[in-house]
């Protein structure tokens, strides 16, 4: 791949363009908002000048509702040898293209499983897709050259290719992305009119649950409008669980010992099913989840504290597998939870104490 045209210079399109440009690909940028394309170009994602001849690959980074129309326009203009899209829904756009009677041998639907709560080119980074799954949905009609171009794009972005059927992909993202986003939003909505005293008690748990609720509603309306059926089915199952959980909690209020036992059993059931589902979430680099131990370090909210901790851990020969930060309410202090291999706990703890850090047991 020597040349590419990225149509749509939001977060995903600009991030892909930045990654391609970093690997020496000549990238042309196009957007319905020329100012946004100029912004992406100024960031080093490519040039907003139109290509003078067909490029190797056109990457359409438009909202799902507009993907088919943008792709059809690009294909009719003959702007590339191969055409890809990066929308979060795959079955619908392909069926729309088929209905338009286009030759789809030069087209391949893809979806990088990565993103941020922020949108637009200014939120883009060249490493956005690094180590993340990138779904490819080829069919028997897909030209081998187009599949190879898609694999090259994924490689340039340092992502991990995953081949799936388009409709199976849509059901999967409904489960792992679209439905959780709505649930997160519904939990966060409870905070909108909550008393200030209650909100000030927010800890890491509520931050974890509501983090993705900060995303752009307009973008999510586009996404959910393209995949409503599978998401509604899953939310129906969640609603059934909620009904059962409410009944169990009401039973726990009863003065009848038998009803309280029944209520406790219902709560235990949903919690245990949650445990069983959570352990299936892939761990680091997509591998099977592993159990890490936590070394908790108290820190002041001052510049350079985290860098010092990581440097001290490195000097001790310990790899930090993951990290969490809990900020103390009303204080300029926090708790850094360092996740490490169990065998490294004593080594890291001793090294940090030696260097003056306060550890919480």
N, C-alpha and C positions, 0 to 999 in steps of 0.2 A: 504494500500500500504506500503510494507516494503522495497522493492528493485526496482530499476529502472535502465535502460540503456539509456543514452542520446547519440544519434548518431548525431554528428555535434556540435562542441563546439565554435560556433560564439557567437554573442551577445544574440540571443534568447535562444539557447540551454544552454549556460552557465548560463544565468539568471535563467532559469527554474531549472537547476541543483542546483544552489545556494539556491533557495527557498526550494527545496525538502530536501536538506541536512540540512538546518536550522530546518526543521520539523522532523528530525530524520530518514529520508529515506536513506538507503544505496544506493548511486548513483555510477554507473560505467560510465565512459566516453570513447567515441570512436570517432575518427575523421580520415579522409583520410590523415591529416597532424598530425602525432604523437606529434610533438612539440606543436601544438595548444592544444591538449588534455592535455599534461603535464602542460601547462600554466594554463588551467582551473582548473586542480587538485591542483596546487600550490595556487590558489586563494581560495580553500576550497570548490570547487564545487563537489568533489567526488574523486574517484580513477581512474587512467587510466589503471588499471589492468582489464582484461576481467573477467566477472562473470563465476563461475564454474558450475552454473546451471541456468536454465531459470529464469529470473526476472519476477516480477509482470507485469511491463509495459515497453515497449520500446518507447521512444520519438524521432522521426526522425526530426531533425532540419537542413535539407538540402535545397538548393535552389529549387524552384518549378520544374525546368527542370530535376532535379535529384532525386526528392522525390520518384517517383514510383520505380526506379531502386534500390534505397537504401532500401526502404520498402520491395521490393520483395526479396532482398538478406537476410534481417533480418528474414523475415517470413520463408524462405526456411531453414535457419539455426536453426529455432526454438528457438530464443533467449529469448522469452517472452510469457506470457499468453495473453497479449493484446498489440496492436500496434496503436500508434497515430502519427500524423505528425502535425507540426505547420507552414506549408507553408502558404503564403498569398493568394494562389489560391487553390481552392478545387475541382472543377469539373473535370479539366483535369487529375490530378494525379489519381483520382478514376477510370476514364475511362481507363487509361493506365493499372492499376492493373487488372481491369476486363478483358481487352484484353489479359492479361498474363494468364488468367484462374485460378487465385488464389482464395482461399476461403476467402472472406472478412468479415465473421462474427466476426472475432477477430480484425478488423480494424475500426478506426474512425478518420475521418479528422477533424482537429481543426485549429483555427487561433486566437492567442492572438492579440488584436488590440492595440499594444503598440510597441514602438521602440525608437531609437535614431538616430541622424545623424551619429554617430560613429558606427563602426562595430568591431567585434572580441571579444575575451574573456575579454580583458582588459577593455572594455567598459561596461561589464555586471554588473548588480546589482540585489540583491535578491528581491528588491521591485519594479522592473521594471513594473510588471503587476498589482500592487496593485490598486484596484478600477477600473480597465480597463475592457471593455467587452472582453470576450474570447468565440469565436464562436465555436459551436459544430455542426457537420453536420451528425447526425446518419441517417441510412436508416432502412427499415423494417427488413433487414438482420442483423443489428448490434446486437451483443450479449449484453444482459443486464449487464453482468459483465464488459464488456469493457466500456460501457457507464458510469457505476459507477466509474471505474478507472479514466476515463476522468474527471468526476465531482470532484473526490478527488484531482486530479492534479490541477484543477482550484482553488479549495478551499485552497490547500497548498500555491498556488501563490497569494492568496487573491484577485483573479480576480472575475468577475461577469459572470456567464455562460449565453450564448445566443444561443438558438437552431434555426438553419436555414437550408433550403435546400442549397445544395452545389452550384448550378448554380445561385440561388438568392443571395448567398453570394458574388459570383464573380462579379455580376452586381453592388452590393452595394459597394464593395471596389473599383471598378473602379470609382464610383462617389465620394466617400469620401476620397480616398487615392491616387489611381494611377493617375487619371486625374489631381487633384490639384498639384501633384508633378511635372508633366510635365509643367504645367502652371507656377509654381514657377520657374522652371529651365529656361523657356523661358524669364520670366521677368528678372531674374538674368543675363542671357546672354547679355541683353542690356547694362549691366554695364562693360562688359569685355573690350571694347575699348572706353568707355566713357572718357571724359576729366577729369583729376584729380580734377579740381575745382568743377565739378559737383558732383563727387563721395563724396567729402568731405562734401557735404550738406546732405548726407543720414541721415534720422531720423528713428524713431521707426516704421513708416509705412512701409518703404522699408525693414527694418529688419524683420518685421513680415511676409511680403509677400515672402521673399527670404530665410528664415531660413532653410526650408527643402531642398533647392537646394544644400546644402552642403553634402548631402548623397553620398555614394559610387556609381559611375555610373555602375560599373560591377554588383553590387547587383541588381540595378534597371533594367538593361537589362534582367537579369534572371526573375525578377518579371513580367515585361511588356511582355516578350516573351511568358509567360504562360497565359496572359489575354489580348491579343491585340485587339480583336473584340469589346468588350464593351467599352474599353478606346477610341478606334478610333471613335466609335459612339458618345460618349460624346464630344470629341474634335471637331467633326463635328458640333455639336450644338453650342459649344463655338465659332467656326469659323464663323458661321452664325451671332452670336451676335456681333462679332468683325467687320464683314463687315457692319452691320447696324450702329454700333457705329461710324465707320470711316465715313460713309456717313453723319451721323448726325453732326459730327464735321466739315466736309467740308461745310455743309450747314450753320453752324454758322459763317463761313467766308464770306458768300455771302453778297452782298450789298442789296439784295432783302429782305425786312422785312418779307414777307411770308415764304421764305425759312429758315430765321433765327428762326422764331417761330417753324417751322417744325423740325429743327435741335435740338432746345432746348427740344421739346417734346420727341424726340428720346432718348436724353441723360437722361431726367427725367425718362423715362420708364425703362431703364436698371438699373438706380440707385435705383428706387423703387422696382424693382424685386429683386435686390440685398438685399435691406432691408428685404423684405419678406422672402427670403431664409435664411438670417443670423439669424433671430430670431428663426428659427427652430433648430439651432445647440444646442444640449443639454448643460445644464449648469453644475454646480458643482455636482459631484458624479453621472452624467448622468441624473439628474432631469431636469424638465422644466427650461429654462433659466430665470434668475431673474434680475431685474434692480438694479444695485448698484450705489451708489454715490462715487465720487472720492475726496479723501483728498490728495492734492499734497504737497510734502515736498521737499524743497531744501536741498541737502546734499553735503558735500565735498567728494572727492574720497579718503577716508581713511579707514583703517581696522576698523571693528567693528561698522560702522555707521548703517548698516541695522539691526544688532543685537540690537542696542540701541533703534531703532525705534520700532521694534517688542516688545521689553521688555516694553517700555513705553506704547504701545497700550494695552498690556496684563495687566499692572497695572491699566489702565483706564477701564478694563473690556470689551474691544472692540475686536471682532474677525475680523481679516483681511481675507476677502473672496478671494482676489486675489491681485496681485501686478505687476506693470510694472515699468521699469527703463528706463529713457531717459538720455543719456549721452550728455553733452554739447560739441559741436564741438570746439576743440582747447582749452578746459579748463578742469581742474581737478575738475569737479563738475558735478552734475546731478540732475534729478528730479525724485523722487520716487512717483508713483501714487498708493495710497492705496485704494482698492475697499472695501467698507463697506456697511452695511445696512443703508438706508436713516436715520433712527432714531438715528444712532450712529455718524453721521457726526459732530454735534455740540459738543458732548461729547469728541470725539477724537481730534477735532481741538483745543478745549480749553486745553485739557491735554497736547498736544504736544507743544502748545505755552508756557504753564506754565513751561515746561521743556527745553525751549530755542530753539526749532526748528523754522525755518522760513518757513511759509506756503505760497504757491502761491494761490491767489484767482481765 
